[in-house]
Amino acid sequence: MESGHRIEAALDAAFARIETPAGPPKLAAAMRHAVFGAGQRIRPRLCLAVAMACGDDMPAATDSAAVAIEVLHCASLVHDDMPCFDNADIRRGKPTVHRVYGEPLAVLTGDALIVLAFQTLARGVVAAPERMGRLVDIVAAAIGAPAGLCAGQAWESEPEVDLAEYHRAKTGVLFAAATEAGGAAAGHPDPVAWRTLGAKLGEAYQVADDLRDVAADPERLGKPRGQDAALGRPNAVAELGVVGAITRLKALVGEAVGSIPPCPGREALQAHILDETGRFVPKELARQAA
Amino acid sequence: MESGHRIEAALDAAFARIETPAGPPKLAAAMRHAVFGAGQRIRPRLCLAVAMACGDDMPAATDSAAVAIEVLHCASLVHDDMPCFDNADIRRGKPTVHRVYGEPLAVLTGDALIVLAFQTLARGVVAAPERMGRLVDIVAAAIGAPAGLCAGQAWESEPEVDLAEYHRAKTGVLFAAATEAGGAAAGHPDPVAWRTLGAKLGEAYQVADDLRDVAADPERLGKPRGQDAALGRPNAVAELGVVGAITRLKALVGEAVGSIPPCPGREALQAHILDETGRFVPKELARQAA
């Protein structure tokens, strides 16, 4: 199965267990609103790619790890969009969860999606109990305290903090968990060795995000976006210019690919990552920088 | 170790892993604010009592199950107290988390406490991987969709719902998980058989709560509390009167004690539960009803 279809099928299977007549319908609808739609599934695709490079000997474990990473990502977006944080109206081209379903259901949707990550692991990894603890630990560390997504967001409430550094870390943590979880799901003996791949790709993705914004609105070229500046978010284009940012992105992808640990599918994974990241730079900018 | 001390020690150990200089200090402080203080620890005590009745052959697993249940309970209180839900100023005699730390940290504190439940299980049950999946599943079901605490709270956003039934279920679900998790942590072959004990005690606790309110403010006797009526919460004293409520409470405790499955420590557990629940009815009311 093509990995995009495999991820959607795994997400659908996870939702089938919670979308029962016994549950409150609006919560289920809000959870679906948060997870299905225009998401690129970059993190679960990465998780799958790593597991496949390691042999993917237990596909149910791989699927559940990929689902866990994606629903955590969606959970963090739902809570981050709320009025007390970014107060966002639109996400992935649709109204945000709290705009459609109200704040109480937005809180509960984020909560229930966090829990769904662990529910999915509990069911998907049951045939490989010796992998379960590691996977639960990886996924929990990626979202909780002291260094997961929640902790990253909580740094915004601290008086003294290097915001640029924290934003880099916040993006990186879930990418690093995606690769580590992919390794752990497939029984790789040293899943931690996979974290550098994820961390570097997370950083590259952030640079690509800055480049996409410039491509979408060239007038912003070289100027920090208003919200970035206000929130202290780093912006690679503002710091390095378009050409510098593309150079930085390529260097990060190179470091990512170079960090891949020995495994049966190392070459295929390298090719896969170069292919995926090749689409990171918008064509107009790539031509412009060539 | 006396079970109260054992629970505090286990909670402290769980917090030690998140209270590191690497994490944002206010988040850690807010999490501690939510968990430590005047809580009665009724659910983790129950979890421990069941595990001990089943032999408690793996104390680290028992401790982590008890911690998971308690921090989930605290997480749900933090989110339920927020302005978009109950908008509560005081909890357990202290200002609520959002009053002290603000709404953003209250959201994140609830999130991180949910995650802490699973982090604690991942570490505490690592020596018994075959128990891990079951415990993660029990704990996740108790808080998530379609029938855990989040789902219970989400019913309030539905237009047609039997609110009295939903409030009973909402209290019962975590008590039932506490007893089921206690059995699972100690390797009982059929942990589901322990759920009736928790569900009945949860219902008894709710009746006791109504009785305590009357004891604290006798003028409320027989009248539904304003908030209960507004939110459609059931109130045993309003429905049955003081004597009727005490009779109902005793019947529920009897059903709870009678439901205890065969296990090595059945008699000791029955005595323990009669002792704990004996303190449920405030003395003044017990005398009055005698």
Interface residues (C-beta under 8 A of the other chain):
Chain A: I18 E19 T20 A22 G23 P24 P25 K26 L27 A28 M31 A75 H79 M82 C84 F85 Y101 G102 E103 P104 L105 V107 L108 G110 D111 A112 I114 V115 L116 F118 Q119 L121 A122 R123 V125 V126 P129 E130 M132 G133 R134 V136 D137 V139 A140 A141 I143 G144 A145 P146 A147 G148 C150 A151 Q153 A154 W155 E156 S157 E158 V161
Chain B: I18 E19 T20 A22 G23 P24 P25 K26 L27 A28 M31 A75 H79 M82 C84 F85 Y101 G102 E103 P104 L105 V107 L108 G110 D111 A112 I114 V115 L116 F118 Q119 L121 A122 R123 V125 V126 P129 E130 M132 G133 R134 V136 D137 V139 A140 A141 I143 G144 A145 P146 A147 G148 C150 A151 Q153 A154 W155 E156 S157 E158 V161
